[in-house]
């Protein structure tokens, strides 16, 4: 093992699904951490590998990873309208005194004048423009664009290819669907869902789901 590898933070990855695979690739490409092992609740994955990283077992094995010198964690679970699992895993890491790993894929473009909270994940080809502010545990997925002065609150997910124009506000735990466009100055409430391909030209209330062109309310989550 090289000295460079030894200097990297030792990281546990939570989750072994599709997002975890893309996230692991981003971490490996960015060389921002050494992933020591993957934990997943699905026993069918145990003993297998994720991009050559061993899937060790469930959350109960986190103590074993701590004993191996793990200091950081990354949440490899996405969210589509329900961020509960992602929040639970984020809090699990915090409760074990681990540091959330902030990941920026090498092909992403992130302004030096933007702010990324702990545990943010900026995936391949994403763009974060000047003065954008992202809170903790936010996902900006592949090819998404977050323009200048946007504000994205905790645990929100901006999906693949979505576009937030300038000064958009996205509430906590909200989901902006793949390929959606949100016009400049729009506010998206907490726990809201924007459907894939939607064009949002009006503010969206807390807990609302909107879809279409232009986007219209479908229902409120109970």
TIROPA-124244 format. One record per residue (C-alpha): x, y, z; residue in three letters; residue number from 1. Coordinates in Angstrom, 2 decimals, padded with zeros to 5 digits, m for minus. Each point is the difference from the previous one (the first is absolute). Example, Ala and Ser with C-alpha at 12.3 -4.5 7.8 and 13.67 -1.06 7.14 Angstrom:
((012.30,m004.50,007.80),ALA,1)
((001.37,003.44,m000.66),SER,2)
// end
This chain:
((000.00,000.00,000.00),UNK,1)
((001.42,003.39,m001.01),UNK,2)
((000.60,002.91,002.35),UNK,3)
((m002.59,001.99,m001.97),UNK,4)
((m002.60,m002.69,000.74),UNK,5)
((000.90,000.00,003.69),UNK,6)
((m000.61,003.75,000.19),UNK,7)
((m003.51,m000.25,m001.42),UNK,8)
((m002.95,m000.02,002.40),UNK,9)
((m001.26,m003.53,000.62),UNK,10)
((m003.67,m000.10,m000.95),UNK,11)
((m003.01,m002.30,000.46),UNK,12)
((m002.56,000.00,m002.80),UNK,13)
((m003.65,m000.48,001.01),UNK,14)
((m002.05,m001.71,m002.70),UNK,15)
((000.77,m002.36,m002.88),UNK,16)
((m002.49,001.03,m002.70),UNK,17)
((000.32,002.03,m003.17),UNK,18)
((000.71,003.35,001.65),UNK,19)
((002.62,m001.63,002.23),UNK,20)
((001.75,m001.36,m003.09),UNK,21)
((000.11,003.43,m001.69),UNK,22)
((001.09,001.63,003.26),UNK,23)
((002.76,m002.53,000.56),UNK,24)
((001.30,000.64,m003.50),UNK,25)
((000.02,003.76,000.68),UNK,26)
((001.90,m000.51,003.27),UNK,27)
((002.55,m002.26,m001.67),UNK,28)
((000.45,002.39,m002.93),UNK,29)
((000.37,003.03,002.27),UNK,30)
((002.36,m001.91,002.30),UNK,31)
((m001.58,001.79,002.93),UNK,32)
((m000.26,m003.06,002.27),UNK,33)
((000.80,m003.69,000.31),UNK,34)
((m003.25,m001.99,000.18),UNK,35)
((000.65,m002.74,002.56),UNK,36)
((m003.32,m001.79,m000.35),UNK,37)
((m003.66,000.23,m001.00),UNK,38)
((m002.92,m000.57,002.37),UNK,39)
((m003.47,m000.85,m001.32),UNK,40)
((m003.24,m001.20,001.59),UNK,41)
((m000.67,m002.50,m002.81),UNK,42)
((001.57,m003.30,001.06),UNK,43)
((m000.03,m001.19,m003.62),UNK,44)
((002.88,002.41,m000.69),UNK,45)
((002.20,m001.15,002.89),UNK,46)
((003.27,m001.61,m001.04),UNK,47)
((m000.17,001.54,m003.47),UNK,48)
((001.93,003.00,m001.27),UNK,49)
((m000.87,003.50,m001.15),UNK,50)
((002.63,001.17,m002.51),UNK,51)
((002.43,m002.42,001.68),UNK,52)
((m000.87,001.35,003.47),UNK,53)
((m001.28,m002.69,002.40),UNK,54)
((m003.62,000.16,001.16),UNK,55)
((000.52,m001.11,003.57),UNK,56)
((m003.51,m000.18,001.46),UNK,57)
((m002.52,002.20,001.78),UNK,58)
((000.28,003.10,002.13),UNK,59)
((000.95,m002.08,003.04),UNK,60)
((003.48,m000.46,m001.51),UNK,61)
((000.75,003.71,000.21),UNK,62)
((001.74,m000.61,003.33),UNK,63)
((002.42,m002.34,m001.78),UNK,64)
((000.79,002.71,m002.52),UNK,65)
((000.60,002.51,002.77),UNK,66)
((002.53,m002.42,001.46),UNK,67)
((001.73,m000.01,m003.40),UNK,68)
((000.52,003.76,000.24),UNK,69)
((m002.96,001.22,m002.05),UNK,70)
((m000.52,003.72,000.64),UNK,71)
((m002.42,001.00,m002.79),UNK,72)
((m003.20,m001.23,m001.58),UNK,73)
((m001.93,000.53,m003.23),UNK,74)
((m003.70,m000.72,m000.52),UNK,75)
((m000.46,m002.01,m003.18),UNK,76)
((m003.79,000.03,000.12),UNK,77)
((m001.90,002.47,m002.14),UNK,78)
((m003.53,001.31,000.49),UNK,79)
((m003.03,000.35,m002.22),UNK,80)
((m002.72,001.73,001.98),UNK,81)
((001.03,m001.60,003.30),UNK,82)
((003.32,000.91,001.56),UNK,83)
((m000.60,m001.97,003.23),UNK,84)
((002.55,m002.74,m000.71),UNK,85)
((002.63,002.50,m001.06),UNK,86)
((m000.57,002.11,003.11),UNK,87)
((000.14,m003.07,002.26),UNK,88)
((003.35,m001.06,m001.41),UNK,89)
((001.38,003.52,000.18),UNK,90)
((m000.98,000.20,003.67),UNK,91)
((001.47,m003.48,000.61),UNK,92)
((003.37,001.24,m001.15),UNK,93)
((m000.22,003.17,002.06),UNK,94)
((m001.07,m001.91,003.10),UNK,95)
((003.10,m002.17,m000.30),UNK,96)
((002.13,003.16,m000.11),UNK,97)
((000.97,m000.49,m003.64),UNK,98)
((000.56,002.88,m002.42),UNK,99)
((m002.29,000.23,m003.07),UNK,100)
((002.11,m000.23,m003.15),UNK,101)
((m000.67,002.78,m002.51),UNK,102)
((000.47,m001.40,m003.50),UNK,103)
((000.63,001.96,m003.21),UNK,104)
((000.43,m002.12,m003.12),UNK,105)
((003.03,001.10,m002.06),UNK,106)
((m002.21,000.82,m003.00),UNK,107)
((m002.29,002.28,002.05),UNK,108)
((000.46,003.78,m000.05),UNK,109)
((m000.36,001.69,003.39),UNK,110)
((000.50,003.74,000.43),UNK,111)
((002.56,001.03,002.60),UNK,112)
((m002.63,002.49,001.16),UNK,113)
((m002.62,m002.64,000.74),UNK,114)
((m000.56,m001.71,003.37),UNK,115)
((m000.30,m003.77,000.44),UNK,116)
((m001.29,m001.37,003.29),UNK,117)
((001.30,m003.18,001.66),UNK,118)
((m000.76,m003.17,m001.92),UNK,119)
((m001.02,001.70,m003.25),UNK,120)
((000.41,m002.11,m003.13),UNK,121)
((000.69,001.75,m003.30),UNK,122)
((m000.13,m002.68,m002.65),UNK,123)
((001.55,m000.32,m003.46),UNK,124)
((m000.53,002.97,m002.32),UNK,125)
((m001.99,002.05,002.49),UNK,126)
((000.46,003.79,000.10),UNK,127)
((m000.21,002.16,003.14),UNK,128)
((000.23,003.70,m000.75),UNK,129)
((001.16,002.95,002.06),UNK,130)
((m001.61,000.79,003.36),UNK,131)
((m002.12,m003.15,000.00),UNK,132)
((m000.44,m001.37,003.53),UNK,133)
((m000.58,m003.69,000.70),UNK,134)
((m000.80,m001.32,003.47),UNK,135)
((000.99,m003.40,001.39),UNK,136)
((m000.63,m003.34,m001.73),UNK,137)
((m001.16,001.53,m003.30),UNK,138)
((000.31,m001.94,m003.28),UNK,139)
((000.59,001.84,m003.27),UNK,140)
((m000.17,m002.88,m002.42),UNK,141)
((001.71,m000.58,m003.35),UNK,142)
((m000.24,002.90,m002.44),UNK,143)
((m002.23,002.16,002.22),UNK,144)
((000.46,003.78,000.01),UNK,145)
((m000.33,002.21,003.07),UNK,146)
((000.29,003.61,m001.09),UNK,147)
((001.24,003.05,001.90),UNK,148)
((m001.49,000.90,003.40),UNK,149)
((m002.08,m003.17,000.33),UNK,150)
((m000.65,m001.28,003.52),UNK,151)
((m000.53,m003.73,000.56),UNK,152)
((m000.92,m001.23,003.46),UNK,153)
((000.92,m003.18,001.84),UNK,154)
((m000.52,m003.46,m001.52),UNK,155)
((m001.42,001.32,m003.29),UNK,156)
((000.71,m001.84,m003.26),UNK,157)
((000.36,001.71,m003.37),UNK,158)
((m000.24,m002.90,m002.43),UNK,159)
((001.83,m000.73,m003.25),UNK,160)
((m000.10,002.81,m002.55),UNK,161)
((m002.25,002.30,002.04),UNK,162)
((000.55,003.75,m000.35),UNK,163)
((m000.46,002.60,002.71),UNK,164)
((000.17,003.53,m001.36),UNK,165)
((001.36,002.89,002.05),UNK,166)
((m001.15,000.66,003.59),UNK,167)
((m002.19,m003.11,000.29),UNK,168)
((m000.66,m001.24,003.54),UNK,169)
((m000.53,m003.71,000.65),UNK,170)
((m001.38,m001.10,003.37),UNK,171)
((001.27,m002.77,002.22),UNK,172)
((m000.54,m003.60,m001.16),UNK,173)
((m001.46,001.07,m003.34),UNK,174)
((000.59,m001.82,m003.28),UNK,175)
((000.48,001.70,m003.37),UNK,176)
((m000.65,m002.67,m002.64),UNK,177)
((002.22,m000.94,m002.91),UNK,178)
((000.05,002.60,m002.75),UNK,179)
((m002.25,002.45,001.86),UNK,180)
((000.49,003.75,m000.44),UNK,181)
((m000.73,002.53,002.73),UNK,182)
((m000.29,003.65,m001.08),UNK,183)
((002.11,002.67,001.68),UNK,184)
((m001.16,001.30,003.38),UNK,185)
((m002.37,m002.90,000.71),UNK,186)
((m000.34,m001.44,003.52),UNK,187)
((m000.56,m003.74,000.49),UNK,188)
((m001.35,m000.94,003.43),UNK,189)
((001.11,m002.74,002.38),UNK,190)
((m000.73,m003.64,m000.90),UNK,191)
((m001.17,000.99,m003.48),UNK,192)
((000.35,m002.14,m003.12),UNK,193)
((000.53,001.43,m003.48),UNK,194)
((m000.81,m002.57,m002.68),UNK,195)
((002.50,m001.03,m002.65),UNK,196)
((000.05,002.42,m002.92),UNK,197)
((m002.24,002.54,001.73),UNK,198)
((000.37,003.74,m000.65),UNK,199)
((m000.64,001.91,003.22),UNK,200)
((m001.08,003.63,m000.45),UNK,201)
((m001.82,000.50,003.34),UNK,202)
((000.99,m000.54,003.62),UNK,203)
((m000.65,m003.50,001.37),UNK,204)
((m001.42,m000.46,003.51),UNK,205)
((001.27,m002.36,002.70),UNK,206)
((m000.90,m003.68,m000.57),UNK,207)
((m001.35,000.65,m003.51),UNK,208)
((000.64,m002.10,m003.10),UNK,209)
((m000.03,001.80,m003.36),UNK,210)
((000.53,m001.26,m003.54),UNK,211)
((m000.46,001.04,m003.60),UNK,212)
((000.75,002.98,m002.24),UNK,213)
((m000.71,002.34,001.60),UNK,214)
((000.06,m001.88,003.32),UNK,215)
((m003.29,m000.40,001.82),UNK,216)
((m000.82,m001.58,003.39),UNK,217)
((m000.88,m003.68,m000.01),UNK,218)
((m000.49,m000.70,003.69),UNK,219)
((001.29,000.72,003.46),UNK,220)
((001.98,m002.65,001.81),UNK,221)
((m001.72,m001.24,003.15),UNK,222)
// end
